[in-house]
Amino acid sequence: MAEFYVEINAQSSGDHVVHTADCSLLPSKETVHYLGSISNAKSAVKKATEVLRQQASGCSHCTVAYQTT
């Protein structure tokens, strides 16, 4: 399990990016929403879309290790 956060501000693509707590690209705590301790990135992205009611995607830098098919 890993701690996941989602960026509150969307990228130009419209996606809100999901990061792990130890990601070097994680923005400041004021600009992210804590999603919780989640077993994989796919579940974290799903939770982010439910919480924000907008599209989300996993960070290509940190969530790769937590991807599931």
N, C-alpha and C positions, 0 to 999 in steps of 0.2 A: 504494500500500500504506500501511496505517496500523497503528500499534501499538494493540492492544486489550487490555482488562482486563475481568474479570468480578467482580462483588461476591460475596464468600464467603457473606454473610448474605442470605437470601431476603427479598423484600418480603412484605407481608401476602397478596398474591396467590399466593405460592409461587414467583414468578419470581426468578431471579438476573439482575441487570441488567448488560448488556455496555456498556462505555464505551470511547471512544477515549482515548489518553494525554493529550490536551490538553483534555478535557472539564472545564468548570468545576464539574460535579456529581460528578466522580470522587472517591470517598471516599479516606481515607488509605491509603497503601500497605500497611499492616498488615491491611486488611480486603478486599483484592482479590487476585485471582490473575492473573498475566500470561499472556495467551493467545498472544502473538506478533505478528509482522508479517503481517497478513492483508489480502487484496485488497478485501474488502467485508464489510459488517455481517452479511449472511445467513450467510456462511461462519464469521464470528466467533461468532455465536449457536449455530450447529451445533457448533462446537468446544467451546463452553462447556457445552452439554448433554452432550457426550461426556466431558469432563473431570470435571464435577461429578456426572454421572449424575442430573441433575435438570433441570427446565425452566428456560429462560432466555429473555430478550427484550432487544431493543436499547433503549438510552436514547433517549427521544423528543427529547432536546436535541442530542445529538452524533452519533448514528449515521444520521440522516436523509440526510446527504450521501453516505453509503456504502451506501445501500440498493440492492439490485438486485431485479428481479422474477423 
